[in-house]
Amino acid sequence: MIYSLLKNTIVLLVLSHSAFPQSDSLKHKWGEWQTWGDQGNGNYMNPVLPGDYSDPDCIRVGDDYYAVSSTFQYSPGFIILHSKDLVNWSPLSHAVKDITQISPEMNWDKMKRYGFGIWAGAIRYHDNKFWIYFGTADEGYFMTTAKKAEGPWQPLHHLLKEKGWDDCCPFWDDDGQGYLVGTNFKNGYQIHLFKMTADGIQLQKGSDKVIHQSNGSEANKLYKIRDTYYHLFSEVKPDGRVLMMERSKNIFGPYTDIKQLSHAQAEYNEPNQGGIVQTQKGDWYFLTHHGTGDWSGRILSLLPANWIDGWPVIGIVGSDTIGRMAWSGKMPIKYTKLVTPLTSDDFNEETLSQQWEWNFQPRSRKWSLNERPGWLRLHAFKPLESNNLLKAGNTLTQRTFRTRTNEVVIKFDLSGLVDGQRAGLSHFGSPNYSTLGVTCEGGARYLEFGITGKLIKGPELFSNDLWLKSTWGMDGKCQYYYSLDGKSFISFGYPYQMCWESYHGTRIAIYNYNNKTDLGYIDVDFFHYTYSK
């Protein structure tokens, strides 16, 4: 929904703008961009954020832009991004600090929600508060509010307890009445519209109406522009998933006026889900993920929304008045500060930086930033299954980027290792992952490389200091290295191809567990991740 600080309804400037050149080349090959984001010269290139920020939504509040993304089983959940110009984005906060509010299955001692957990949702600003609504496939719809996007966010409220729902979005009309639109995918992808109670935490009984149903219809957003209600969604056509919109003078419809806004474009991984937003200047944009995932996940691009005959056609407008992918354009807002995504961490703060997310809810007493100031201490404990990283609690992850060059270097202090312990660096996904780390057996420490639990033992390690490194490029194929002095690195193991699985791309992770007992720890001095811009 497009917001001002005072009301939901906005004035539409029905003029097509030319932020993107109509001659923008369509000869790009997916995943082979040489640069991305803010170019520092008044222009930008797509993608604007080449990492896994799936199922996005976007709003403007004053001069600030906020976007949200699904996070599945990772905690904290439902990440919130901030920008001043729609191109330079940085992680600001998370709406769900404890994902066991959703289900105990999301805890470190269960770990049963790979590919599930927090799916797509929406962020809105209403009544001087931020509102977030999202769905989980097994539990239904949840919501939370905060006075500031930075938080603190209120504990989750469970407003629909039923399986089979996804992609919800709230809307408040001029009279203050709240609504919620969402898809019941278990029942043929019927899209329902509900009235909400004034506090936004309950759906009014008897208010439900199906407003649309088509093949795979989901990714719902609802807007009011002048006196017309616009329902944005995606659906599956023979050539792939496309962005659609329908409109009506009545919020409950009938929505008989319908328009395809963009082509599927499988060659560009189908940009098809997100939110439209109007800038301070009156221009319109669509922040979208590329819905066909690959090893880097579903990354973010920013496309113009060109108003033609009362429809926001997305991207470069063809002769058929349907949009196609645009790869470059002028910066929407002339904002001088270039922001690079958070990656590196020296662990000098009292809290973890916002780029970090645990795999499932962590065991809180088994990690610390205070026991050894300036270091991250991870205490080992037994996994739910021996030698299975997917069943080992307190694995700390962040997104990988798809850029020309990427390098992660991490320094460990091994002095806390005990028998049965394994710790190190991972390219993490489910059901596949790779690791380079150290194992302790009978008091001896050995380097160890593995792919999904199949391990290759390396040389014995005698020093407490160990540096591990991973490098990769646009193809997502990584190579691991180790060092005993932090200067000279030796490759170990063989290249690992990162991949798409469980609805997200491969992450980079720090892991630590003990197959035998809840003893031992690892200290991490720093995690340095550099990438090409």
C-alpha positions as CSV (number, residue, x, y, z in Angstrom):
1,M,0.0,0.0,0.0
2,I,1.2,3.5,-0.8
3,Y,1.2,5.7,2.3
4,S,1.6,9.2,3.5
5,L,2.0,9.8,7.2
6,L,-1.5,11.0,7.6
7,K,-3.8,8.8,5.4
8,N,-3.9,5.8,3.1
9,T,-5.4,7.3,0.1
10,I,-3.0,9.1,-2.3
11,V,-3.3,11.2,-5.3
12,L,-2.3,9.4,-8.5
13,L,-0.2,11.1,-11.1
14,V,-1.3,9.2,-14.1
15,L,1.8,10.1,-16.2
16,S,4.2,7.6,-17.5
17,H,7.7,8.5,-16.4
18,S,11.0,7.7,-18.1
19,A,13.2,6.7,-15.3
20,F,14.3,3.7,-17.4
21,P,15.4,4.2,-21.0
22,Q,13.0,2.4,-23.3
23,S,16.0,1.2,-25.3
24,D,17.3,-0.7,-22.4
25,S,18.9,-3.8,-23.8
26,L,17.1,-7.1,-23.2
27,K,20.2,-9.1,-24.2
28,H,21.4,-9.6,-20.6
29,K,22.1,-13.1,-19.5
30,W,20.8,-14.0,-16.1
31,G,23.4,-14.0,-13.3
32,E,26.2,-12.5,-15.4
33,W,25.9,-8.8,-14.3
34,Q,29.3,-7.1,-13.9
35,T,27.9,-4.5,-11.5
36,W,24.7,-3.9,-9.5
37,G,22.9,-1.3,-7.5
38,D,23.9,2.3,-7.2
39,Q,26.5,3.2,-9.8
40,G,27.5,6.5,-8.0
41,N,26.8,8.5,-11.2
42,G,23.0,9.1,-10.8
43,N,22.1,5.7,-12.3
44,Y,21.6,2.2,-11.0
45,M,21.7,-1.3,-12.3
46,N,19.6,-4.3,-11.5
47,P,19.7,-6.2,-9.3
48,V,19.6,-3.6,-6.6
49,L,20.4,-6.3,-4.0
50,P,21.9,-9.5,-5.3
51,G,21.0,-11.6,-2.3
52,D,18.2,-13.8,-1.1
53,Y,15.4,-11.4,-0.1
54,S,12.4,-13.3,-1.2
55,D,8.7,-12.4,-1.2
56,P,9.3,-8.6,-0.7
57,D,6.9,-5.8,0.1
58,C,7.7,-2.1,0.1
59,I,6.2,1.1,1.5
60,R,7.2,4.8,1.9
61,V,6.7,6.7,5.1
62,G,7.8,10.3,4.6
63,D,11.2,10.2,3.1
64,D,12.0,6.7,4.2
65,Y,11.4,3.4,2.4
66,Y,10.9,0.1,4.2
67,A,10.9,-3.4,2.7
68,V,10.3,-6.8,4.2
69,S,11.2,-10.3,3.2
70,S,10.3,-13.9,4.2
71,T,12.8,-15.8,6.3
72,F,11.3,-19.3,6.6
73,Q,12.9,-21.2,9.6
74,Y,15.6,-18.6,10.3
75,S,15.6,-16.5,13.5
76,P,15.1,-13.7,14.2
77,G,12.4,-13.8,11.6
78,F,10.8,-11.5,8.9
79,I,13.6,-9.1,8.1
80,I,12.9,-5.4,7.6
81,L,15.1,-3.3,5.3
82,H,15.5,0.4,5.1
83,S,16.4,2.8,2.3
84,K,16.4,6.5,1.4
85,D,16.2,6.0,-2.4
86,L,14.8,2.5,-3.2
87,V,18.3,1.3,-4.4
88,N,20.6,1.4,-1.4
89,W,19.2,-1.0,1.2
90,S,20.4,-2.1,4.6
91,P,18.9,-4.5,7.2
92,L,17.2,-2.5,10.0
93,S,15.5,-5.0,12.2
94,H,13.4,-8.2,12.4
95,A,9.7,-8.4,13.3
96,V,9.9,-11.8,15.1
97,K,12.6,-12.1,17.7
98,D,11.5,-15.5,18.9
99,I,10.1,-17.8,16.1
100,T,8.8,-20.3,18.7
101,Q,5.9,-17.9,19.0
102,I,4.8,-19.5,15.7
103,S,5.4,-23.1,16.7
104,P,7.6,-25.2,19.1
105,E,8.7,-27.1,16.0
106,M,10.8,-24.0,15.2
107,N,13.0,-24.5,18.2
108,W,16.6,-25.8,18.3
109,D,15.3,-29.1,20.0
110,K,12.8,-29.8,17.2
111,M,14.0,-28.2,13.8
112,K,11.1,-29.5,11.7
113,R,10.2,-26.6,9.5
114,Y,12.7,-26.5,6.6
115,G,11.1,-24.7,3.7
116,F,8.2,-23.6,5.9
117,G,8.0,-21.1,8.8
118,I,7.6,-17.5,7.8
119,W,6.4,-17.0,4.2
120,A,5.4,-13.9,2.4
121,G,3.8,-11.0,4.1
122,A,3.4,-7.2,4.1
123,I,4.3,-4.1,6.0
124,R,2.0,-1.0,6.3
125,Y,1.9,2.3,8.2
126,H,-1.4,3.2,9.8
127,D,-2.6,5.1,12.8
128,N,1.0,6.2,13.6
129,K,2.2,2.6,13.8
130,F,3.9,0.0,11.6
131,W,1.9,-3.1,11.0
132,I,3.3,-6.4,9.7
133,Y,1.2,-9.4,8.6
134,F,2.5,-12.7,7.3
135,G,1.6,-16.4,6.9
136,T,3.0,-19.8,7.7
137,A,1.8,-22.8,5.7
138,D,1.0,-24.9,8.8
139,E,-0.2,-22.3,11.3
140,G,-2.0,-19.6,9.4
141,Y,-1.7,-15.8,9.7
142,F,0.1,-13.7,12.3
143,M,0.5,-10.0,12.9
144,T,2.6,-7.6,15.0
145,T,3.0,-3.8,15.4
146,A,5.6,-1.3,16.4
147,K,5.8,2.5,16.8
148,K,9.2,2.4,15.0
149,A,10.3,0.1,12.2
150,E,13.5,-0.5,14.3
151,G,11.2,-2.0,17.0
152,P,10.6,-3.2,19.5
153,W,7.9,-5.2,17.9
154,Q,5.0,-6.6,19.9
155,P,4.6,-10.3,20.5
156,L,2.9,-12.1,17.6
157,H,-0.8,-12.3,17.5
158,H,-2.3,-15.3,15.8
159,L,-5.4,-14.1,13.9
160,L,-6.1,-17.1,11.6
161,K,-5.3,-20.6,12.9
162,E,-5.7,-22.8,9.9
163,K,-3.4,-24.6,7.5
164,G,-3.1,-23.8,3.8
165,W,-3.0,-20.0,3.7
166,D,-0.3,-17.7,2.3
167,D,0.7,-14.2,1.0
168,C,-1.6,-11.9,3.0
169,C,-1.7,-8.1,3.1
170,P,-3.7,-5.7,5.3
171,F,-5.5,-2.6,4.1
172,W,-7.2,0.3,5.9
173,D,-9.8,2.3,4.0
174,D,-10.5,6.1,4.3
175,D,-13.1,5.4,7.1
176,G,-10.5,3.5,9.1
177,Q,-12.0,0.0,8.4
178,G,-9.3,-2.6,8.2
179,Y,-9.2,-5.5,5.7
180,L,-7.0,-8.5,5.1
181,V,-6.5,-10.2,1.7
182,G,-4.9,-13.6,1.4
183,T,-4.7,-16.8,-0.6
184,N,-6.1,-20.2,0.5
185,F,-3.7,-22.3,-1.6
186,K,-5.0,-25.6,-0.3
187,N,-8.4,-24.8,-1.8
188,G,-7.5,-24.0,-5.4
189,Y,-5.7,-20.7,-4.7
190,Q,-8.9,-18.8,-3.8
191,I,-8.1,-15.3,-2.8
192,H,-10.2,-14.2,0.2
193,L,-11.0,-10.7,1.6
194,F,-11.8,-10.3,5.3
195,K,-12.9,-7.4,7.4
196,M,-10.8,-6.9,10.5
197,T,-11.7,-5.6,14.0
198,A,-10.6,-2.1,14.8
199,D,-7.5,-3.3,16.6
200,G,-6.4,-5.3,13.6
201,I,-5.9,-8.5,15.6
202,Q,-9.1,-10.4,14.6
203,L,-11.0,-11.2,11.4
204,Q,-14.7,-10.4,11.6
205,K,-16.8,-13.5,11.4
206,G,-19.1,-13.6,8.4
207,S,-17.2,-10.9,6.4
208,D,-15.2,-13.3,4.2
209,K,-15.6,-13.2,0.5
210,V,-13.6,-14.8,-2.4
211,I,-12.6,-12.0,-4.7
212,H,-10.5,-13.9,-7.2
213,Q,-9.3,-17.4,-8.2
214,S,-6.9,-18.4,-11.0
215,N,-4.1,-20.8,-11.6
216,G,-1.6,-20.3,-8.7
217,S,-3.0,-16.9,-7.8
218,E,-1.2,-15.4,-4.7
219,A,1.3,-12.6,-3.9
220,N,-1.5,-10.4,-2.8
221,K,-1.3,-6.6,-2.3
222,L,-4.3,-4.2,-2.0
223,Y,-4.2,-0.5,-2.7
224,K,-6.6,2.4,-3.0
225,I,-5.7,5.1,-5.5
226,R,-8.2,7.9,-5.8
227,D,-11.6,6.2,-5.7
228,T,-10.5,2.8,-7.1
229,Y,-9.3,-0.3,-5.3
230,Y,-6.4,-2.2,-7.0
231,H,-5.7,-5.8,-6.2
232,L,-2.2,-6.8,-7.2
233,F,-1.3,-10.6,-7.4
234,S,0.6,-13.1,-9.5
235,E,-0.6,-16.2,-11.3
236,V,0.8,-19.0,-13.5
237,K,0.3,-18.8,-17.3
238,P,1.6,-21.3,-19.9
239,D,4.9,-19.3,-20.2
240,G,5.4,-19.0,-16.4
241,R,4.4,-16.8,-13.4
242,V,3.3,-13.3,-14.3
243,L,2.2,-10.2,-12.4
244,M,-1.5,-9.3,-12.6
245,M,-3.8,-6.6,-11.3
246,E,-7.6,-6.2,-11.0
247,R,-9.6,-3.1,-10.0
248,S,-13.0,-2.2,-8.8
249,K,-14.9,0.8,-7.3
250,N,-16.0,-1.5,-4.4
251,I,-13.5,-3.1,-2.2
252,F,-15.4,-6.4,-2.2
253,G,-15.7,-6.2,-6.0
254,P,-16.7,-7.6,-8.4
255,Y,-13.2,-7.2,-9.8
256,T,-14.1,-7.6,-13.4
257,D,-11.5,-5.2,-14.8
258,I,-8.2,-7.1,-15.0
259,K,-4.8,-6.5,-16.6
260,Q,-1.5,-8.4,-17.0
261,L,1.3,-6.0,-15.9
262,S,4.4,-8.0,-17.0
263,H,5.5,-11.0,-19.0
264,A,6.8,-14.1,-17.2
265,Q,10.4,-13.8,-18.6
266,A,11.8,-17.2,-17.5
267,E,15.2,-16.1,-19.0
268,Y,15.3,-13.5,-16.1
269,N,14.1,-15.8,-13.4
270,E,10.5,-14.4,-13.5
271,P,10.4,-11.0,-11.7
272,N,6.8,-11.4,-10.3
273,Q,6.2,-10.6,-6.6
274,G,6.6,-7.4,-4.6
275,G,5.1,-4.1,-3.9
276,I,4.5,-0.8,-5.8
277,V,5.5,2.4,-4.2
278,Q,5.3,6.1,-5.1
279,T,8.3,8.4,-4.5
280,Q,8.2,11.9,-3.1
281,K,8.5,13.2,-6.7
282,G,5.4,11.3,-7.8
283,D,7.2,8.5,-9.8
284,W,6.1,4.9,-9.2
285,Y,8.3,1.8,-8.8
286,F,7.9,-1.9,-8.2
287,L,10.3,-3.6,-5.9
288,T,10.4,-7.3,-6.8
289,H,12.2,-10.6,-6.3
290,H,13.1,-12.8,-9.2
291,G,10.8,-15.7,-8.4
292,T,12.6,-18.6,-10.0
293,G,15.2,-19.3,-7.4
294,D,18.8,-20.4,-7.9
295,W,21.8,-20.8,-5.7
296,S,21.7,-17.1,-4.7
297,G,18.0,-17.3,-3.8
298,R,15.4,-14.9,-5.1
299,I,17.2,-11.5,-5.4
300,L,15.8,-8.0,-5.6
301,S,15.3,-5.7,-8.6
302,L,13.6,-2.3,-8.9
303,L,11.4,-1.7,-12.0
304,P,9.4,1.4,-13.1
305,A,5.6,1.3,-12.8
306,N,4.5,3.2,-15.9
307,W,0.8,4.3,-15.6
308,I,-1.0,3.6,-18.9
309,D,-4.8,3.7,-19.1
310,G,-5.0,3.6,-15.3
311,W,-2.7,0.5,-14.9
312,P,0.9,0.5,-13.5
313,V,2.6,-1.5,-16.2
314,I,5.9,-2.9,-14.9
315,G,9.2,-2.4,-16.6
316,I,9.8,-1.5,-20.2
317,V,6.3,-1.2,-21.9
318,G,6.0,-3.2,-25.1
319,S,3.6,-2.6,-28.0
320,D,1.2,-5.1,-26.3
321,T,1.2,-2.7,-23.2
322,I,2.7,-5.4,-21.1
323,G,6.0,-4.9,-19.3
324,R,9.4,-6.5,-19.6
325,M,12.5,-6.5,-17.5
326,A,14.5,-3.3,-17.3
327,W,18.2,-3.5,-16.3
328,S,19.2,0.1,-15.7
329,G,17.7,3.4,-14.8
330,K,18.2,6.8,-13.1
331,M,18.2,6.8,-9.3
332,P,14.7,7.4,-8.1
333,I,15.9,9.8,-5.4
334,K,19.1,11.9,-5.5
335,Y,20.5,10.6,-2.3
336,T,24.3,10.9,-1.9
337,K,25.0,8.2,0.6
338,L,26.0,4.9,-1.0
339,V,25.0,2.0,1.3
340,T,26.6,-1.5,1.0
341,P,24.8,-4.4,2.6
342,L,26.1,-5.5,6.0
343,T,28.2,-8.7,5.9
344,S,31.4,-8.5,8.0
345,D,31.4,-8.6,11.8
346,D,34.2,-8.1,14.4
347,F,31.7,-9.0,17.2
348,N,32.5,-5.9,19.2
349,E,28.9,-5.0,19.9
350,E,26.6,-6.3,22.6
351,T,24.1,-7.7,20.1
352,L,24.5,-9.5,16.8
353,S,24.3,-7.4,13.7
354,Q,21.0,-7.6,11.7
355,Q,22.5,-9.6,8.8
356,W,22.8,-12.6,11.0
357,E,20.0,-15.2,11.4
358,W,20.2,-18.5,13.3
359,N,19.0,-21.7,11.7
360,F,15.8,-22.2,13.9
361,Q,15.5,-20.6,17.3
362,P,18.8,-20.8,19.1
363,R,19.6,-22.3,22.5
364,S,20.1,-18.9,24.2
365,R,22.6,-20.0,26.9
366,K,24.8,-21.7,24.4
367,W,26.2,-18.5,22.7
368,S,27.6,-15.2,24.0
369,L,29.1,-11.9,23.0
370,N,30.0,-11.1,26.6
371,E,32.0,-14.1,27.9
372,R,35.0,-12.9,25.9
373,P,34.4,-9.3,24.8
374,G,35.3,-8.8,21.1
375,W,34.6,-12.5,20.3
376,L,31.6,-14.6,19.5
377,R,31.6,-17.7,21.8
378,L,29.6,-20.7,20.6
379,H,29.1,-23.5,23.2
380,A,28.8,-26.9,21.7
381,F,25.9,-29.3,22.5
382,K,24.7,-32.6,21.0
383,P,22.8,-32.4,17.7
384,L,19.5,-34.1,17.3
385,E,21.3,-36.5,14.9
386,S,25.0,-37.2,15.0
387,N,27.1,-35.6,12.2
388,N,24.0,-33.9,10.7
389,L,24.4,-30.1,10.5
390,L,20.7,-29.8,9.6
391,K,19.9,-31.2,13.0
392,A,22.5,-29.2,15.0
393,G,21.3,-26.2,16.9
394,N,22.9,-22.7,17.0
395,T,24.2,-22.6,13.4
396,L,24.6,-18.9,12.6
397,T,23.9,-17.8,9.0
398,Q,23.8,-14.9,6.6
399,R,23.0,-14.5,3.0
400,T,25.5,-15.0,0.2
401,F,25.6,-12.5,-2.7
402,R,25.9,-13.1,-6.4
403,T,28.7,-10.8,-7.4
404,R,31.9,-11.3,-9.6
405,T,34.1,-12.0,-6.6
406,N,33.2,-13.0,-3.0
407,E,35.6,-13.9,-0.1
408,V,34.8,-14.8,3.5
409,V,37.7,-15.1,6.0
410,I,37.0,-16.2,9.6
411,K,39.3,-16.6,12.5
412,F,38.8,-19.2,15.2
413,D,40.4,-19.8,18.6
414,L,40.4,-23.6,19.1
415,S,41.5,-23.6,22.8
416,G,38.0,-24.6,24.0
417,L,37.6,-27.7,21.8
418,V,36.9,-31.0,23.5
419,D,36.5,-34.6,22.3
420,G,33.6,-35.1,19.9
421,Q,33.4,-31.5,18.9
422,R,33.1,-30.2,15.3
423,A,33.1,-26.5,14.3
424,G,33.9,-24.4,11.3
425,L,32.6,-22.6,8.2
426,S,29.8,-23.8,6.1
427,H,27.9,-23.1,2.9
428,F,24.6,-24.0,4.3
429,G,21.3,-25.2,2.8
430,S,18.8,-28.0,3.2
431,P,19.1,-30.8,2.3
432,N,22.6,-30.1,1.1
433,Y,25.6,-28.3,2.6
434,S,29.4,-28.2,2.7
435,T,31.8,-27.6,5.6
436,L,35.4,-26.9,6.3
437,G,36.3,-27.0,9.9
438,V,38.0,-28.8,12.7
439,T,37.1,-32.0,14.6
440,C,38.5,-33.1,18.0
441,E,39.1,-36.8,18.4
442,G,40.8,-38.2,21.5
443,G,42.4,-34.9,22.3
444,A,43.8,-34.4,18.8
445,R,42.5,-31.8,16.3
446,Y,42.1,-32.4,12.6
447,L,41.1,-30.3,9.7
448,E,38.0,-31.7,8.0
449,F,36.1,-31.1,4.8
450,G,32.6,-32.4,4.2
451,I,29.6,-32.4,1.9
452,T,26.3,-33.2,3.6
453,G,27.9,-35.3,6.2
454,K,30.4,-37.2,4.0
455,L,33.7,-36.2,5.6
456,I,37.3,-36.1,4.5
457,K,40.0,-35.8,7.3
458,G,42.9,-33.4,6.7
459,P,46.1,-32.7,8.6
460,E,46.4,-32.6,12.4
461,L,46.3,-29.1,13.8
462,F,48.5,-28.1,16.7
463,S,47.9,-24.3,17.0
464,N,44.9,-22.7,18.7
465,D,44.6,-20.2,15.9
466,L,42.9,-21.2,12.7
467,W,41.7,-19.1,9.8
468,L,39.2,-20.5,7.3
469,K,38.3,-19.0,3.9
470,S,35.8,-19.5,1.1
471,T,35.8,-17.8,-2.3
472,W,33.1,-17.9,-5.1
473,G,32.0,-16.0,-8.1
474,M,28.9,-15.6,-10.3
475,D,28.6,-19.4,-10.8
476,G,28.1,-20.0,-7.1
477,K,30.9,-22.6,-7.0
478,C,33.0,-22.2,-3.8
479,Q,36.5,-23.3,-2.8
480,Y,37.6,-23.6,0.8
481,Y,41.1,-22.7,2.2
482,Y,42.7,-22.8,5.6
483,S,45.7,-20.9,7.2
484,L,47.7,-21.2,10.4
485,D,49.0,-17.6,10.3
486,G,46.2,-15.6,8.6
487,K,48.5,-14.8,5.7
488,S,49.2,-18.0,3.7
489,F,46.1,-20.0,2.7
490,I,46.1,-23.5,1.5
491,S,43.1,-25.0,-0.5
492,F,41.5,-28.1,1.0
493,G,38.6,-30.2,-0.3
494,Y,37.1,-29.8,-3.7
495,P,34.8,-27.1,-5.2
496,Y,31.2,-27.1,-4.0
497,Q,28.3,-26.0,-6.1
498,M,25.8,-24.0,-4.1
499,C,22.2,-24.6,-5.0
500,W,18.5,-23.7,-4.6
501,E,16.5,-25.8,-2.2
502,S,13.7,-25.4,0.4
503,Y,12.7,-22.1,-1.2
504,H,15.9,-20.3,-0.6
505,G,19.5,-20.1,-1.8
506,T,22.7,-21.3,-0.1
507,R,23.9,-19.3,2.9
508,I,27.3,-18.9,4.6
509,A,27.3,-20.1,8.2
510,I,29.3,-20.7,11.3
511,Y,28.6,-24.1,13.0
512,N,29.6,-25.8,16.2
513,Y,28.3,-29.0,17.8
514,N,29.5,-32.0,19.8
515,N,28.3,-35.6,19.0
516,K,29.2,-36.9,22.4
517,T,28.3,-34.4,25.1
518,D,27.2,-30.8,25.8
519,L,30.7,-29.6,26.3
520,G,33.3,-27.5,24.5
521,Y,33.2,-24.1,22.8
522,I,34.7,-22.2,19.9
523,D,35.6,-18.5,19.9
524,V,35.3,-16.5,16.7
525,D,37.4,-13.3,16.5
526,F,36.0,-12.0,13.2
527,F,34.0,-12.8,10.1
528,H,35.1,-10.8,7.1
529,Y,33.0,-11.0,4.0
530,T,34.1,-8.8,1.0
531,Y,32.3,-8.8,-2.4
532,S,32.6,-6.9,-5.7
533,K,30.2,-3.9,-6.3
